[in-house]
Amino acid sequence: MGFLGKKTMVTTIHGIRLKIRAGTEQLPPPLIGAYVTAFSIAADPREAVVKGVRAIQAMGYDFEDVLPEGLSMPLTDWASYVSHSWPDYEAEFPTQRDIAARLADNGVVFSPFAGFEAP
């Protein structure tokens, strides 16, 4: 008799880098656009792009482009990722304890916006 085990499901967070412009929601002058990473739980990066774009549009910004430097990580790596990648902004992100609830039901969490003045 062989061992039949259940396959462990790993919840994956995808971080999709977006280039955005002011829409109905304005950016502080003199900024004309910004880069932001949209984090969501998705089956694949394509689904994460859809979630991120919809969420940024719902905030009143215009989506311009998806940038190639995205990322994927297990949900359990969130706190480590934030502390290594965003040490100066760690307090702006949900904690490891809170991230699953924030991303539940198609939720999206954004990094700080990095604005720019020229195309």
C-alpha angles and dihedrals in degrees: 000000000000129000114258111195133177118253110245112239114222116205109223128206115205121202112204119190113221133189110214140180134204113279124161084331111066128217119228111272131288090026117104098180146353145213118230137169116230114206121201142150108251141154090240141353093267091060089047091054091054091049093047095047093048092049094049091048090049087057089057100257126124117240114228109169148345112237121219098237100087127143142208127202141161113269088241090065095059099103092046092049093050094047093049100038102033107025094149092049101037092120090058093063129074114261123249087259093054105036098085092053092046091052096042118112094024094310121167128204120199132212119228111289116252105208129204135197102206133039 
